[in-house]
């Protein structure tokens, strides 16, 4: 399951035109990266939950669906949160042992097959993948685990004590079928805080943290304007990039640091520098712009107040 229903509030005003998973990174939607990475790791059936600007996400999926991959959708008329979204897709997820739930607002590259094998070997109910030595840990918050790898802390809001290590949560959950039960009563809830943490506290669910060293993975979130900027101008060297189906990547001018999406047109006389131009956009003559994104027919500055 790819979680793609979020409102993208930290990426406004860009998210007024496209939901985060549909936003282009070097011309390719974020969700296209995720689908190809999953396909490379032997995933053939995917469900995507939708709420905010669902048509853009559907279009990105259908244009970049890997060959042979079955993709279906779980539409949420009212947003359900990560936990409510998982509950709505539980019947689909129970058909696989285990199933995977991944965030739709990141670029990631790691050996998912090996992580699934470790989950099965340890007979976990749920495995949360983390990075043990990422320097961004404190900014994003961490998961703490005990000597047996069991989850004992989530950020600052849940702490059972006995922590011997911690890692930055990568937004990837591995779930055994038996874990998909005992849901909160609320229609909208978060999976870690409201569903898994109470069960861990009660001793009714074995949740473990699989903390990987940074040398074994690449991870770039795109949840904020600055993260989106970094993903475009400092993209991780993803192993599957050349295998993403669909149209070619955006063109990039090294001289001006200009990223131009497929089908975009920049009129003669326009001057752009360090700008991301979304696919299909038109930039009029005489436009002068630097450090930002051209989307929705206008320029959005990279200034901190924009998109935060």
URHU-V336270 format. One record per residue. N is the residue number from 1. RES is the residue in one small letter. PSI is psi as a letter, one per 30 degrees, with the letter a starting at -180 (* if undefined). D_CENTER is the distance of its C-alpha to the mean C-alpha in whole Angstrom. Layout:
# URHU-V336270
{{N;RES;PSI;D_CENTER} {N;RES;PSI;D_CENTER}}
This chain:
# URHU-V336270
{{1;x;k;11} {2;x;k;8} {3;x;j;7} {4;x;g;8} {5;x;f;11} {6;x;l;10} {7;x;f;13} {8;x;h;12} {9;x;e;15} {10;x;f;14} {11;x;g;14} {12;x;k;17} {13;x;f;19} {14;x;e;16} {15;x;g;15} {16;x;f;18} {17;x;e;18} {18;x;k;15} {19;x;l;12} {20;x;e;8} {21;x;f;7} {22;x;f;11} {23;x;k;11} {24;x;k;13} {25;x;j;13} {26;x;h;16} {27;x;f;17} {28;x;k;14} {29;x;k;11} {30;x;e;8} {31;x;f;8} {32;x;e;11} {33;x;e;10} {34;x;e;8} {35;x;e;11} {36;x;e;13} {37;x;e;12} {38;x;e;12} {39;x;e;16} {40;x;f;17} {41;x;g;16} {42;x;g;19} {43;x;k;16} {44;x;f;18} {45;x;k;17} {46;x;k;14} {47;x;k;14} {48;x;k;12} {49;x;k;12} {50;x;k;14} {51;x;d;15} {52;x;k;15} {53;x;h;16} {54;x;f;16} {55;x;e;18} {56;x;e;16} {57;x;e;13} {58;x;e;16} {59;x;e;17} {60;x;e;14} {61;x;e;14} {62;x;e;18} {63;x;f;18} {64;x;g;16} {65;x;k;16} {66;x;k;18} {67;x;k;21} {68;x;f;22} {69;x;k;19} {70;x;j;19} {71;x;k;17} {72;x;l;18} {73;x;k;16} {74;x;j;17} {75;x;k;18} {76;x;j;18} {77;x;e;21} {78;x;k;20} {79;x;k;17} {80;x;f;17} {81;x;l;14} {82;x;e;12} {83;x;e;15} {84;x;e;17} {85;x;e;15} {86;x;e;15} {87;x;e;19} {88;x;f;19} {89;x;g;18} {90;x;e;20} {91;x;e;22} {92;x;e;20} {93;x;e;18} {94;x;f;22} {95;x;f;23} {96;x;k;21} {97;x;j;22} {98;x;a;20} {99;x;l;17} {100;x;k;13} {101;x;k;10} {102;x;k;7} {103;x;k;4} {104;x;g;3} {105;x;h;3} {106;x;l;3} {107;x;k;6} {108;x;k;8} {109;x;j;12} {110;x;l;14} {111;x;j;16} {112;x;e;15} {113;x;e;18} {114;x;e;20} {115;x;e;18} {116;x;e;19} {117;x;e;22} {118;x;e;22} {119;x;e;21} {120;x;e;24} {121;x;e;26} {122;x;f;26} {123;x;h;26} {124;x;l;23} {125;x;e;22} {126;x;k;19} {127;x;k;17} {128;x;k;14} {129;x;k;13} {130;x;l;14} {131;x;k;15} {132;x;f;19} {133;x;g;20} {134;x;k;17} {135;x;f;19} {136;x;g;16} {137;x;e;17} {138;x;e;19} {139;x;e;17} {140;x;f;14} {141;x;l;16} {142;x;l;17} {143;x;k;18} {144;x;k;21} {145;x;l;23} {146;x;a;27} {147;x;f;29} {148;x;g;28} {149;x;g;24} {150;x;k;24} {151;x;k;22} {152;x;f;24} {153;x;k;22} {154;x;j;19} {155;x;b;19} {156;x;g;22} {157;x;f;23} {158;x;k;23} {159;x;j;26} {160;x;f;28} {161;x;l;29} {162;x;g;30} {163;x;k;27} {164;x;f;28} {165;x;l;24} {166;x;l;21} {167;x;l;17} {168;x;k;14} {169;x;k;12} {170;x;g;9} {171;x;g;7} {172;x;k;9} {173;x;k;12} {174;x;k;15} {175;x;k;17} {176;x;l;21} {177;x;e;23} {178;x;f;25} {179;x;f;22} {180;x;i;21} {181;x;a;24} {182;x;h;26} {183;x;l;23} {184;x;l;24} {185;x;f;26} {186;x;k;24} {187;x;e;23} {188;x;k;20} {189;x;l;18} {190;x;k;16} {191;x;e;15} {192;x;e;16} {193;x;e;18} {194;x;f;20} {195;x;e;20} {196;x;e;20} {197;x;e;22} {198;x;e;25} {199;x;e;25} {200;x;e;25} {201;x;e;28} {202;x;f;30} {203;x;g;30} {204;x;g;28} {205;x;k;25} {206;x;j;25} {207;x;k;21} {208;x;l;21} {209;x;k;19} {210;x;j;18} {211;x;j;18} {212;x;k;18} {213;x;l;20} {214;x;f;18} {215;x;f;20} {216;x;g;18} {217;x;l;15} {218;x;k;13} {219;x;k;10} {220;x;j;9} {221;x;l;7} {222;x;h;7} {223;x;f;8} {224;x;l;12} {225;x;e;14} {226;x;e;15} {227;x;e;12} {228;x;e;12} {229;x;e;15} {230;x;e;15} {231;x;e;12} {232;x;e;15} {233;x;f;18} {234;x;h;17} {235;x;k;15} {236;x;l;14} {237;x;i;17} {238;x;k;14} {239;x;f;17} {240;x;g;16} {241;x;e;16} {242;x;f;19} {243;x;f;19} {244;x;k;16} {245;x;l;19} {246;x;a;20} {247;x;l;21} {248;x;l;21} {249;x;l;19} {250;x;l;21} {251;x;k;24} {252;x;k;24} {253;x;j;27} {254;x;e;28} {255;x;e;31} {256;x;g;29} {257;x;h;25} {258;x;k;25} {259;x;j;22} {260;x;j;23} {261;x;l;21} {262;x;k;23} {263;x;f;26} {264;x;k;25} {265;x;k;29} {266;x;j;30} {267;x;l;34} {268;x;k;37} {269;x;f;37} {270;x;k;34} {271;x;j;33} {272;x;k;29} {273;x;k;28} {274;x;h;24} {275;x;k;23} {276;x;j;20} {277;x;j;22} {278;x;l;19} {279;x;k;21} {280;x;f;24} {281;x;l;25} {282;x;k;28} {283;x;k;29} {284;x;l;33} {285;x;k;36} {286;x;f;37} {287;x;k;33} {288;x;k;33} {289;x;k;29} {290;x;k;27} {291;x;i;24} {292;x;a;22} {293;x;k;20} {294;x;j;22} {295;x;k;21} {296;x;g;23} {297;x;g;26} {298;x;l;26} {299;x;k;25} {300;x;j;23} {301;x;l;24} {302;x;g;21} {303;x;k;24} {304;x;e;22} {305;x;f;23} {306;x;k;21} {307;x;g;18} {308;x;*;18}}
